[in-house]
């Protein structure tokens, strides 16, 4: 990050690509009901700066750095890959789903409270939508 770049928001995330979630077994999903870390093997710090969204520690090659042009959609919802049974009965457990050019569709749980099954995903979706100018 350049010294002129302002951090707009930061937090901790666990994440996975849609492809990774599609390969999860029933046993994985049951384990995910206890701890989402069984499903979301990627984890680190997320930060939104003036010009980019950074998912720290995304992969073996390091951070996933996304520009506005790299993000084609932002949504918060349950899907067939990550549904209400696994994500918690509360709507507060819905994943943040970003469709990205470099990594495809990615699912994120930001600042998830394990016991409460809540996340900051709705606030991040609103923040990202405003940042994208949509």
Secondary structure, DSSP 8 states (H G I E B T S, - for coil): --TT--EEEEEEEEEEEHHHHHT--HHHHHHHHH-GGGT--EEEEEEEESS-EEEEEEETTEEEEE-GGGEEEEEEE--SSS-HHHH-SSGGG-EEEEEETTTEEEEEEES-BTTTTB-SHHHHHHHHHHHHT-
